Amino acid sequence: MPSAVIKCPFPFPDWEASADVQIFQEIDTEDQGPQETLIYEGKAIFDQKSITVFNSESKQVALSGKLIIHGDVQQIGSIGEVQGYVIVNGDKKQMYQMSKPQLLGQVCTTEVTLK
């Protein structure tokens, strides 16, 4: 499946998108176990700022950074249930959360928070 990205007409700082990124979504199947699907390959803005947050079960989770991708990255299934990993400049990191902020009803960027 080729990566499908819907571009936004609003300006995006493309010169800051310098990290080579591959996003793999893991889909659980009953017969074959988890399957990996490449949903995005390209450039992104990578912020390595690490923070600690509390999840919904009041447990601490250490986050190692955030990716900002221009446009809407199409994933399989609903956005809250995305599981998988990201390869950023050769380093493998687990996805914690994927969000798609909207401006005037259009998705401008896809933000992926990393563990």
BELBEL-V702164 format. One record per residue. PHI is phi in degrees with one decimal (none if undefined). PSI is psi in degrees with one decimal (NA if undefined). OMEGA is omega in whole degrees, -180 to 180 (* if undefined). Layout:
((PHI/PSI/OMEGA) (PHI/PSI/OMEGA))
//
This chain:
((none/117.8/178) (-70.6/153.0/-179) (-70.1/130.8/-180) (-110.1/113.4/-180) (-121.9/126.5/177) (-95.9/117.2/-177) (-77.1/149.6/179) (-102.3/143.5/-179) (-76.3/-8.7/-178) (-81.9/154.4/-177) (-64.7/142.7/178) (-135.7/136.4/-179) (-74.5/81.8/-178) (-62.4/-27.1/-180) (-68.0/-20.5/178) (-85.7/-16.1/-180) (-80.6/90.4/-175) (-117.3/-5.9/-178) (-90.0/132.3/174) (-80.6/124.7/-171) (-129.3/139.8/169) (-129.0/127.6/179) (-112.8/123.7/179) (-112.4/129.2/176) (-101.2/133.6/178) (-98.5/126.2/-179) (-116.2/125.0/179) (-81.3/126.5/175) (-118.3/151.5/-177) (-71.5/-39.1/-173) (-87.2/-43.1/-170) (-105.7/-0.1/-177) (80.0/-165.1/-178) (-70.3/134.5/176) (-114.2/139.3/180) (-99.4/133.8/179) (-128.7/128.5/177) (-75.8/117.3/-179) (-108.1/-14.4/177) (-156.3/140.2/173) (-145.4/122.6/-179) (164.7/-154.4/-178) (-97.2/150.7/178) (-153.9/161.8/172) (-85.8/126.0/-178) (-115.9/117.5/178) (-106.7/118.1/-176) (-90.8/17.0/-180) (-68.2/120.0/-180) (-96.7/139.2/179) (-139.4/165.6/175) (-118.3/129.1/-180) (-128.2/168.4/175) (-104.4/134.4/178) (-86.3/-172.1/-176) (-67.9/-18.1/179) (-97.8/15.3/180) (60.7/34.3/175) (-107.5/145.5/180) (-76.1/138.0/177) (-129.3/127.3/178) (-90.3/121.6/179) (-103.6/140.3/-173) (-105.2/-1.0/178) (160.1/-175.1/-178) (-145.2/141.5/174) (-108.7/139.3/175) (-123.7/120.0/-176) (-115.3/135.8/180) (-72.7/122.9/177) (101.0/-173.9/-177) (-104.7/110.3/177) (-81.3/120.6/-177) (-83.3/121.4/178) (-110.1/168.5/179) (-91.5/125.6/-178) (91.0/-169.5/-178) (-82.3/159.7/-172) (-69.6/-31.1/-177) (-74.5/-16.5/-175) (-106.5/21.4/-178) (-76.2/125.9/175) (-124.8/146.6/178) (159.6/-160.2/-179) (-142.5/165.9/-177) (-128.6/138.8/172) (-108.5/113.2/-178) (-114.2/113.8/-180) (49.5/38.1/177) (92.3/-9.3/179) (-97.7/134.3/-180) (-94.6/127.7/180) (-134.0/146.7/179) (-82.1/144.8/175) (-81.8/138.3/176) (-104.4/-44.1/-175) (-154.8/146.7/174) (-125.3/129.1/179) (-132.7/156.9/-179) (-133.2/88.7/179) (-64.1/144.8/-178) (-115.3/144.5/176) (-130.3/118.1/-177) (56.2/37.0/176) (82.2/3.1/179) (-118.1/141.9/176) (-79.2/119.5/-178) (-93.8/-40.9/-178) (-138.1/160.6/171) (-115.1/124.5/-179) (-110.0/127.7/-180) (-118.2/118.7/177) (-91.1/135.2/-172) (-112.3/144.6/175) (-84.4/NA/*))
//
